[in-house]
């Protein structure tokens, strides 16, 4: 798959009204050369508190807030996406 094909595929799935949820999405969006107005990024939603652009890993956020282990074996993008979604849902329920 070429970059252009991947970009077109994502654009075909993503409507301007859709909310894009994930972790450290700026890297993916930059790689695809995409802008999207409705993004919830767990790396921003759960700041590290250390400053300097430091971010907590998705694995650390899952352990701390969801009390679950992710990315224990091979990388699983579906598991990562579901974990990010669960973190956003948790944040929406918790002040």
C-alpha positions as CSV (number, residue, x, y, z in Angstrom):
1,X,0.0,0.0,0.0
2,X,1.4,3.4,-0.9
3,X,1.1,6.5,1.2
4,X,-1.4,8.0,-1.2
5,X,-3.5,4.9,-1.1
6,X,-3.5,4.8,2.7
7,X,-4.3,8.5,2.9
8,X,-7.3,8.1,0.5
9,X,-8.5,5.1,2.4
10,X,-8.5,7.0,5.7
11,X,-10.2,10.0,4.0
12,X,-12.9,7.6,2.8
13,X,-13.6,6.5,6.3
14,X,-13.3,9.8,8.1
15,X,-16.2,12.3,7.8
16,X,-15.6,15.8,9.1
17,X,-18.3,15.3,11.8
18,X,-16.5,12.1,13.1
19,X,-14.5,12.3,16.2
20,X,-11.0,10.7,15.8
21,X,-9.8,9.1,19.1
22,X,-6.4,7.7,19.7
23,X,-3.0,8.1,21.4
24,X,-0.3,10.5,20.1
25,X,-2.3,10.9,16.9
26,X,-0.2,13.8,15.7
27,X,2.4,11.3,14.5
28,X,-0.2,9.4,12.4
29,X,-1.8,12.5,11.1
30,X,1.5,14.0,10.1
31,X,2.6,10.8,8.4
32,X,-0.7,10.8,6.4
33,X,-0.5,14.6,5.9
34,X,-4.0,14.9,7.3
35,X,-5.8,17.6,9.3
36,X,-9.0,16.8,11.2
37,X,-11.0,19.2,13.4
38,X,-12.4,16.7,15.9
39,X,-9.6,14.8,17.6
40,X,-9.4,13.5,21.1
41,X,-5.9,12.4,21.9
42,X,-5.3,10.5,25.2
43,X,-1.7,11.8,25.2
44,X,-3.1,15.3,25.6
45,X,-6.2,14.3,27.7
46,X,-3.9,12.7,30.3
47,X,-0.9,15.0,30.5
48,X,2.2,13.6,32.2
49,X,2.6,16.7,34.5
50,X,6.4,16.7,33.8
51,X,6.2,19.5,31.2
52,X,8.4,19.9,28.2
53,X,6.1,18.0,25.9
54,X,6.6,14.8,27.9
55,X,3.8,12.2,27.4
56,X,2.7,9.1,29.2
57,X,2.6,6.0,27.1
58,X,-0.7,4.3,26.3
59,X,0.5,1.3,28.3
60,X,1.2,3.4,31.4
61,X,-2.2,5.2,31.1
62,X,-4.0,1.8,30.8
63,X,-2.2,0.5,33.9
64,X,-2.8,3.6,36.0
65,X,-6.4,4.4,35.0
66,X,-7.9,1.2,33.7
67,X,-5.8,-1.2,35.8
68,X,-5.1,-3.4,32.8
69,X,-2.1,-4.5,30.9
70,X,-1.9,-3.7,27.2
71,X,0.9,-4.1,24.7
72,X,2.2,-7.1,26.8
73,X,2.9,-9.2,23.7
74,X,3.0,-8.2,20.0
75,X,1.7,-4.7,19.1
76,X,-2.1,-4.8,18.4
77,X,-3.5,-1.7,16.9
78,X,-7.1,-2.8,17.7
79,X,-6.2,-3.2,21.3
80,X,-4.5,0.2,21.3
81,X,-7.6,1.8,19.7
82,X,-10.0,0.2,22.2
83,X,-7.8,1.2,25.1
84,X,-7.7,4.8,23.9
85,X,-11.5,4.8,23.6
86,X,-11.9,3.3,27.1
87,X,-9.6,6.1,28.5
88,X,-11.7,8.8,26.8
89,X,-14.9,7.2,28.2
90,X,-13.4,7.2,31.6
91,X,-12.4,10.8,31.4
92,X,-15.9,11.8,30.2
93,X,-17.4,10.1,33.3
94,X,-14.8,11.5,35.7
95,X,-14.4,15.2,36.5
